[in-house]
Every structure is written in structure tokens, then in C-alpha cells.
Amino acid sequence: MILNNISLKSFNTFGIDVSAKKFAEFATIDELKSIFSDNSDPFMILGGGSNVLFTKDFDGLILKNAIKGYEVVSAEGDDRYVKSGAGENWHSFVLKTIEEGFGGLENLSLIPGCVGASPMQNIGAYGREIKDVFHSLEAYQISTGEIHTFTNEQCKFGYRESIFKNEVKGEYVIL
């Protein structure tokens, strides 16, 4: 459901009290498809609101990614493949992997934001970046409604960079 004139104060870590002309939260792909079918306004995807500074009201649609989930998909030797929803809190996700005894994400704990933002900007800390442990992601292509898989290589990770901040910016929603 699309809401009108919603304060974004509780949706950004700076607590800036600005409003969005429209606001919608989605927890499923079907909800996301429905929102895009009912909207022609400019939009912005919002995860944890930790890497955004609002300085004025947003004259468009803010989409709050609330896709949850955590699943150990497979184990191959010492490798563990874990799938998470993009709307999961990043630090909570890291803690779950540590509780399971999975190594690799410890240096990336306490980074604010959501899981979906981690490949968007190739988060990193203490000599480790998400690209070092990342396998793939699924993303919703806005123009077609199709789900695409992007491998580590296809994400074109750089220092705090990925294909989602450059070549395909605004074309996909990380799921």
C-alpha cells in the first residue's frame, strides 16, 4: 500500500524530520511488483537509512525494503552458503553467521544498514570487503518485472562501488 506524506524521521539514522510525498514498504516480490504497477513518480530504495542524508522533503516515492529471511543454503567443505533477505539488519545477519560458527564476516560487524546495501556499495572494514565473501544476489528488474541473478564478478565490485551504483543504477531492486 502506498502512503502519502510520511515523515522519514524514523527511517534515517540522522533522524532528520523530512517527509516523502509517497512511501511504501515491501516484504515480498509481489508487493514490490504491485507498488511499481501503481506508481510513476521518481523513487528511492531505502534500507536502514544509514548512508543517506535527507536535507529536504522527497518529492517522490520512498520504497522501504523489508524482505526478511535467513537460510543456510548449502555447505561445501569449509564453505557455507547463506541466503538472506535484503531487508535484514546487517549486524544481526553477521551475528547469526557467527552464532552458527561460520567465519568470514566478523570484520564487517557493526556496519549500520541492511543486507541489501552490502553489495550495493561493497561495504568493508578492517581489510575485508563484502566482495571477499560474496557469492551472488537476486535482483528485481524494474522495467521487466523479472528476477535476475548477479554473480560476484557481474557485480563489478570496487572500493565502495558496484554495478548498482553505476551502470544499472535505478534499474534493479536488490532482493
Backbone as CSV, one residue per row, in Angstrom:
resi,resn,N_x,N_y,N_z,CA_x,CA_y,CA_z,C_x,C_y,C_z
1,MET,0.837,-1.170,0.000,0.000,0.000,0.000,0.895,1.251,0.000
2,ILE,0.560,2.178,-0.833,1.310,3.428,-0.914,0.657,4.455,0.006
3,LEU,1.470,5.004,0.914,1.009,6.024,1.853,1.467,7.393,1.378
4,ASN,0.756,8.434,1.784,1.083,9.799,1.361,1.622,10.630,2.516
5,ASN,2.566,11.516,2.191,3.127,12.484,3.129,3.544,11.854,4.459
6,ILE,4.557,10.996,4.371,5.047,10.256,5.532,6.372,10.848,6.013
7,SER,6.489,11.062,7.310,7.743,11.536,7.892,8.805,10.448,7.754
8,LEU,10.009,10.849,7.397,11.127,9.912,7.257,12.050,9.934,8.475
9,LYS,11.655,10.647,9.521,12.500,10.792,10.703,12.942,9.452,11.275
10,SER,12.052,8.495,11.364,12.404,7.199,11.951,13.028,6.247,10.930
11,PHE,13.186,6.697,9.693,13.743,5.841,8.644,15.149,6.261,8.212
12,ASN,15.774,7.177,8.948,17.157,7.550,8.649,17.913,7.747,9.951
13,THR,19.161,7.320,9.972,19.928,7.311,11.222,20.280,8.707,11.724
14,PHE,20.196,9.718,10.864,20.414,11.085,11.332,19.161,11.635,12.015
15,GLY,18.025,10.978,11.830,16.778,11.422,12.446,16.268,12.734,11.884
16,ILE,16.592,13.019,10.633,16.143,14.256,10.001,14.644,14.147,9.723
17,ASP,13.897,15.137,10.156,12.441,15.103,10.015,12.014,15.768,8.709
18,VAL,12.123,14.999,7.652,11.617,15.413,6.348,10.511,14.431,5.965
19,SER,9.774,14.761,4.936,8.670,13.902,4.518,8.874,13.394,3.105
20,ALA,8.244,12.270,2.837,8.195,11.731,1.479,6.778,11.950,0.960
21,LYS,6.691,12.387,-0.289,5.386,12.555,-0.923,4.611,11.242,-0.859
22,LYS,5.326,10.131,-1.146,4.739,8.793,-1.080,5.725,7.849,-0.395
23,PHE,5.180,6.836,0.250,6.007,5.868,0.972,5.344,4.498,0.891
24,ALA,6.148,3.479,0.643,5.622,2.109,0.644,6.703,1.167,1.143
25,GLU,6.283,0.209,1.938,7.183,-0.828,2.417,6.802,-2.127,1.729
26,PHE,7.805,-2.898,1.313,7.520,-4.183,0.680,8.316,-5.283,1.363
27,ALA,7.641,-6.417,1.558,8.279,-7.565,2.196,8.304,-8.770,1.263
28,THR,7.684,-8.632,0.092,7.668,-9.717,-0.890,7.840,-9.138,-2.289
29,ILE,8.175,-9.996,-3.218,8.316,-9.579,-4.616,6.962,-9.155,-5.169
30,ASP,5.910,-9.859,-4.801,4.572,-9.489,-5.279,4.184,-8.091,-4.799
31,GLU,4.515,-7.758,-3.559,4.238,-6.407,-3.060,5.036,-5.375,-3.853
32,LEU,6.282,-5.688,-4.162,7.121,-4.773,-4.940,6.528,-4.563,-6.331
33,LYS,6.126,-5.641,-6.981,5.511,-5.532,-8.316,4.260,-4.666,-8.273
34,SER,3.441,-4.860,-7.263,2.213,-4.081,-7.120,2.506,-2.596,-6.952
35,ILE,3.501,-2.291,-6.153,3.874,-0.889,-5.931,4.308,-0.242,-7.238
36,PHE,5.152,-0.925,-8.002,5.611,-0.346,-9.263,4.486,-0.244,-10.293
37,SER,3.508,-1.119,-10.217,2.391,-1.035,-11.167,1.495,0.165,-10.869
38,ASP,1.539,0.656,-9.627,0.696,1.785,-9.210,1.452,3.101,-9.094
39,ASN,2.668,3.165,-9.578,3.478,4.366,-9.355,4.229,4.790,-10.603
40,SER,4.236,6.087,-10.836,5.048,6.633,-11.930,5.964,7.753,-11.428
41,ASP,5.926,7.995,-10.128,6.773,9.031,-9.530,8.224,8.579,-9.462
42,PRO,9.159,9.529,-9.376,10.553,9.148,-9.099,10.587,8.392,-7.770
43,PHE,11.556,7.485,-7.629,11.586,6.675,-6.421,13.001,6.549,-5.898
44,MET,13.067,6.109,-4.649,14.335,5.834,-3.987,14.132,4.625,-3.099
45,ILE,15.051,3.658,-3.196,15.009,2.486,-2.330,15.717,2.846,-1.031
46,LEU,15.103,2.512,0.085,15.682,2.816,1.385,15.815,1.528,2.186
47,GLY,17.010,1.266,2.663,17.242,0.114,3.530,17.191,0.572,4.969
48,GLY,18.354,0.620,5.612,18.437,1.041,7.001,18.521,2.547,7.188
49,GLY,18.685,3.288,6.101,18.752,4.737,6.187,20.048,5.246,6.795
50,SER,21.094,4.425,6.755,22.349,4.817,7.403,23.350,5.461,6.448
51,ASN,23.078,5.442,5.189,24.019,6.035,4.232,23.312,7.076,3.378
52,VAL,22.395,7.778,4.028,21.620,8.798,3.319,21.407,9.979,4.269
53,LEU,21.511,11.161,3.711,21.264,12.372,4.484,20.188,13.172,3.763
54,PHE,19.005,13.174,4.324,17.919,13.965,3.752,18.076,15.412,4.187
55,THR,18.038,16.323,3.232,18.137,17.747,3.549,16.847,18.489,3.222
56,LYS,15.937,17.800,2.564,14.631,18.388,2.242,13.643,17.257,1.989
57,ASP,12.382,17.610,1.882,11.352,16.615,1.599,11.650,15.918,0.279
58,PHE,11.232,14.663,0.182,11.451,13.878,-1.033,10.161,13.900,-1.850
59,ASP,10.224,14.465,-3.044,9.058,14.613,-3.910,8.924,13.395,-4.826
60,GLY,8.683,12.270,-4.222,8.554,11.029,-4.966,8.190,9.919,-4.015
61,LEU,8.522,8.691,-4.406,8.182,7.500,-3.646,9.417,6.926,-2.961
62,ILE,9.360,6.786,-1.660,10.387,6.082,-0.903,9.913,4.644,-0.746
63,LEU,10.749,3.700,-1.170,10.455,2.273,-1.042,11.328,1.695,0.059
64,LYS,10.696,1.213,1.113,11.414,0.619,2.239,11.478,-0.884,2.044
65,ASN,12.692,-1.384,1.851,12.891,-2.809,1.639,12.787,-3.529,2.979
66,ALA,11.784,-4.389,3.102,11.555,-5.138,4.344,11.562,-6.645,4.081
67,ILE,12.251,-7.077,3.023,12.329,-8.507,2.729,13.237,-9.160,3.764
68,LYS,12.687,-10.086,4.510,13.420,-10.756,5.588,13.763,-12.182,5.183
69,GLY,14.532,-12.824,6.020,14.851,-14.223,5.819,16.325,-14.499,6.018
70,TYR,16.604,-15.673,6.530,17.969,-16.158,6.742,17.926,-17.660,6.575
71,GLU,18.752,-18.169,5.672,18.738,-19.600,5.392,20.136,-20.080,5.024
72,VAL,20.571,-21.149,5.657,21.812,-21.802,5.247,21.440,-22.675,4.057
73,VAL,21.937,-22.316,2.889,21.554,-22.979,1.646,22.341,-24.261,1.432
74,SER,23.659,-24.190,1.659,24.472,-25.388,1.464,25.802,-25.253,2.198
75,ALA,26.455,-26.390,2.313,27.787,-26.446,2.908,28.644,-27.308,2.002
76,GLU,29.763,-26.757,1.568,30.701,-27.484,0.712,32.091,-27.351,1.321
77,GLY,32.563,-28.413,1.945,33.858,-28.340,2.627,33.789,-27.341,3.757
78,ASP,34.697,-26.372,3.748,34.691,-25.325,4.768,33.782,-24.161,4.405
79,ASP,33.230,-24.169,3.199,32.388,-23.059,2.736,30.936,-23.260,3.146
80,ARG,30.298,-22.176,3.529,28.874,-22.164,3.855,28.226,-21.111,2.970
81,TYR,27.100,-21.471,2.380,26.347,-20.539,1.549,25.073,-20.174,2.301
82,VAL,24.946,-18.877,2.596,23.831,-18.376,3.383,23.063,-17.371,2.525
83,LYS,21.747,-17.498,2.542,20.878,-16.588,1.792,20.131,-15.726,2.795
84,SER,20.047,-14.435,2.494,19.367,-13.512,3.388,18.505,-12.552,2.587
85,GLY,17.430,-12.100,3.203,16.617,-11.061,2.592,17.331,-9.725,2.674
86,ALA,17.143,-8.885,1.675,17.822,-7.588,1.615,17.408,-6.653,2.738
87,GLY,16.231,-6.871,3.310,15.755,-6.002,4.381,16.218,-6.392,5.773
88,GLU,17.006,-7.459,5.871,17.551,-7.858,7.178,18.598,-6.845,7.642
89,ASN,18.625,-6.599,8.933,19.654,-5.741,9.514,21.020,-6.405,9.327
90,TRP,21.984,-5.662,8.813,23.296,-6.233,8.505,23.977,-6.822,9.745
91,HIS,24.051,-6.064,10.818,24.754,-6.538,12.011,24.093,-7.804,12.571
92,SER,22.768,-7.838,12.572,22.064,-9.047,13.037,22.407,-10.240,12.155
93,PHE,22.517,-9.998,10.852,22.905,-11.056,9.924,24.303,-11.580,10.259
94,VAL,25.239,-10.679,10.487,26.600,-11.088,10.832,26.585,-11.902,12.124
95,LEU,25.841,-11.448,13.127,25.766,-12.176,14.397,25.209,-13.585,14.209
96,LYS,24.215,-13.733,13.331,23.663,-15.073,13.071,24.733,-15.988,12.484
97,THR,25.541,-15.472,11.565,26.584,-16.317,10.967,27.622,-16.705,12.012
98,ILE,27.949,-15.785,12.898,28.916,-16.078,13.961,28.347,-17.125,14.918
99,GLU,27.073,-16.977,15.293,26.429,-17.948,16.179,26.424,-19.347,15.570
100,GLU,26.349,-19.419,14.245,26.355,-20.713,13.549,27.776,-21.276,13.426
101,GLY,28.770,-20.466,13.826,30.156,-20.905,13.731,30.780,-20.681,12.371
102,PHE,30.160,-19.818,11.568,30.679,-19.520,10.235,31.639,-18.336,10.327
103,GLY,32.839,-18.503,9.836,33.807,-17.421,9.824,33.754,-16.654,8.519
104,GLY,34.271,-15.422,8.576,34.403,-14.641,7.360,33.801,-13.258,7.420
105,LEU,32.778,-13.066,8.246,32.112,-11.755,8.288,32.438,-10.947,9.545
106,GLU,33.236,-11.514,10.440,33.481,-10.862,11.734,33.951,-9.417,11.586
107,ASN,34.858,-9.156,10.648,35.390,-7.799,10.466,34.333,-6.828,9.962
108,LEU,33.222,-7.354,9.475,32.177,-6.496,8.922,31.024,-6.281,9.902
109,SER,31.222,-6.692,11.161,30.165,-6.477,12.150,30.067,-4.994,12.487
110,LEU,28.916,-4.635,13.008,28.605,-3.272,13.460,28.519,-2.236,12.332
111,ILE,28.577,-2.659,11.093,28.337,-1.718,9.995,26.834,-1.481,9.933
112,PRO,26.406,-0.229,10.013,24.962,0.032,10.011,24.353,-0.228,8.634
113,GLY,23.072,-0.531,8.635,22.361,-0.707,7.380,21.773,-2.088,7.240
114,CYS,21.346,-2.388,6.028,20.678,-3.654,5.729,21.530,-4.509,4.802
115,VAL,21.203,-5.788,4.748,21.932,-6.746,3.926,21.945,-6.312,2.457
116,GLY,20.840,-5.786,1.952,20.763,-5.385,0.547,21.726,-4.285,0.159
117,ALA,22.123,-3.468,1.115,23.066,-2.392,0.821,24.500,-2.890,0.746
118,SER,24.770,-4.053,1.341,26.157,-4.525,1.388,26.766,-4.722,0.004
119,PRO,26.089,-5.349,-0.945,26.690,-5.445,-2.280,26.542,-4.151,-3.087
120,MET,25.552,-3.347,-2.753,25.361,-2.082,-3.467,26.638,-1.245,-3.390
121,GLN,27.202,-1.158,-2.208,28.383,-0.316,-2.043,29.615,-1.074,-1.585
122,ASN,29.583,-2.392,-1.704,30.746,-3.195,-1.336,31.287,-2.766,0.029
123,ILE,30.446,-2.929,1.047,30.838,-2.490,2.391,32.130,-3.163,2.822
124,GLY,32.841,-2.501,3.718,34.094,-3.064,4.181,34.588,-2.434,5.463
125,ALA,35.481,-3.167,6.120,36.122,-2.675,7.337,37.289,-3.597,7.676
126,TYR,38.316,-3.031,8.247,39.465,-3.794,8.751,40.051,-4.742,7.707
127,GLY,40.205,-4.246,6.495,40.849,-5.024,5.445,39.982,-6.069,4.776
128,ARG,38.685,-6.077,5.077,37.763,-7.055,4.500,36.621,-6.310,3.817
129,GLU,36.185,-6.788,2.671,35.040,-6.211,1.975,34.048,-7.329,1.667
130,ILE,32.800,-6.948,1.407,31.798,-7.964,1.119,32.202,-8.796,-0.098
131,LYS,32.877,-8.206,-1.063,33.273,-8.950,-2.262,34.151,-10.159,-1.932
132,ASP,34.811,-10.141,-0.772,35.685,-11.243,-0.366,34.910,-12.498,0.033
133,VAL,33.649,-12.341,0.391,32.856,-13.485,0.858,31.531,-13.632,0.110
134,PHE,31.298,-12.784,-0.835,30.026,-12.725,-1.559,29.988,-13.737,-2.702
135,HIS,28.851,-14.389,-2.887,28.670,-15.337,-3.990,27.773,-14.752,-5.069
136,SER,26.519,-14.431,-4.737,25.590,-13.904,-5.736,24.398,-13.248,-5.052
137,LEU,23.606,-12.545,-5.843,22.380,-11.940,-5.340,21.293,-12.033,-6.394
138,GLU,20.063,-11.894,-5.932,18.925,-11.802,-6.832,18.429,-10.370,-6.805
139,ALA,18.029,-9.878,-7.982,17.537,-8.513,-8.087,16.335,-8.464,-9.028
140,TYR,15.409,-7.604,-8.690,14.192,-7.397,-9.465,14.461,-6.312,-10.501
141,GLN,14.291,-6.643,-11.773,14.468,-5.646,-12.832,13.152,-4.879,-12.979
142,ILE,13.204,-3.602,-12.714,12.001,-2.779,-12.653,11.272,-2.727,-13.997
143,SER,11.997,-2.593,-15.078,11.362,-2.430,-16.399,10.655,-3.681,-16.893
144,THR,11.112,-4.862,-16.484,10.543,-6.110,-16.991,9.790,-6.914,-15.946
145,GLY,10.060,-6.654,-14.656,9.456,-7.451,-13.591,10.118,-8.801,-13.409
146,GLU,11.256,-9.004,-14.063,11.966,-10.277,-13.980,12.995,-10.254,-12.856
147,ILE,13.294,-11.458,-12.348,14.322,-11.620,-11.319,15.604,-12.071,-12.015
148,HIS,16.694,-11.380,-11.745,17.996,-11.713,-12.317,18.966,-12.049,-11.199
149,THR,19.890,-12.949,-11.491,20.949,-13.290,-10.556,22.238,-12.629,-11.015
150,PHE,22.928,-11.978,-10.085,24.219,-11.349,-10.346,25.277,-12.075,-9.528
151,THR,26.311,-12.564,-10.194,27.422,-13.209,-9.506,28.362,-12.144,-8.956
152,ASN,29.312,-12.576,-8.160,30.326,-11.675,-7.627,30.979,-10.892,-8.764
153,GLU,31.411,-11.585,-9.794,32.082,-10.923,-10.920,31.152,-9.935,-11.626
154,GLN,29.894,-10.301,-11.811,28.949,-9.430,-12.505,28.631,-8.163,-11.715
155,CYS,28.844,-8.198,-10.415,28.586,-7.011,-9.589,29.651,-5.927,-9.782
156,LYS,30.776,-6.290,-10.378,31.856,-5.328,-10.671,32.229,-4.501,-9.434
157,PHE,32.568,-5.214,-8.364,32.914,-4.541,-7.121,34.199,-3.736,-7.244
158,GLY,34.199,-2.576,-6.643,35.371,-1.733,-6.492,35.325,-1.161,-5.088
159,TYR,36.168,-0.201,-4.802,36.167,0.400,-3.470,34.863,1.165,-3.261
160,ARG,33.999,0.633,-2.409,32.669,1.182,-2.107,31.844,1.393,-3.371
161,GLU,32.026,0.489,-4.323,31.359,0.593,-5.618,30.816,-0.748,-6.070
162,SER,29.827,-0.700,-6.932,29.312,-1.881,-7.619,28.558,-1.415,-8.859
163,ILE,28.157,-2.363,-9.652,27.383,-2.075,-10.853,26.074,-1.358,-10.505
164,PHE,25.570,-1.578,-9.290,24.292,-0.996,-8.881,24.391,0.497,-8.558
165,LYS,25.589,0.999,-8.362,25.788,2.433,-8.157,26.177,3.124,-9.460
166,ASN,26.381,2.343,-10.510,26.866,2.907,-11.763,26.014,2.467,-12.952
167,GLU,26.464,1.461,-13.684,25.840,1.096,-14.958,24.346,0.794,-14.877
168,VAL,23.902,0.138,-13.822,22.483,-0.236,-13.748,21.754,0.493,-12.607
169,LYS,22.283,1.631,-12.202,21.676,2.412,-11.120,20.205,2.713,-11.452
170,GLY,19.332,2.423,-10.503,17.913,2.706,-10.671,17.150,1.699,-11.513
171,GLU,17.827,0.657,-11.983,17.166,-0.335,-12.843,16.752,-1.592,-12.088
172,TYR,17.344,-1.833,-10.930,17.094,-3.055,-10.173,16.829,-2.754,-8.706
173,VAL,16.124,-3.675,-8.072,15.955,-3.657,-6.624,16.579,-4.940,-6.106
174,ILE,17.575,-4.815,-5.241,18.228,-5.988,-4.669,17.265,-6.655,-3.692
175,LEU,17.124,-7.961,-3.884,16.171,-8.715,-3.075,16.841,-9.470,-1.940
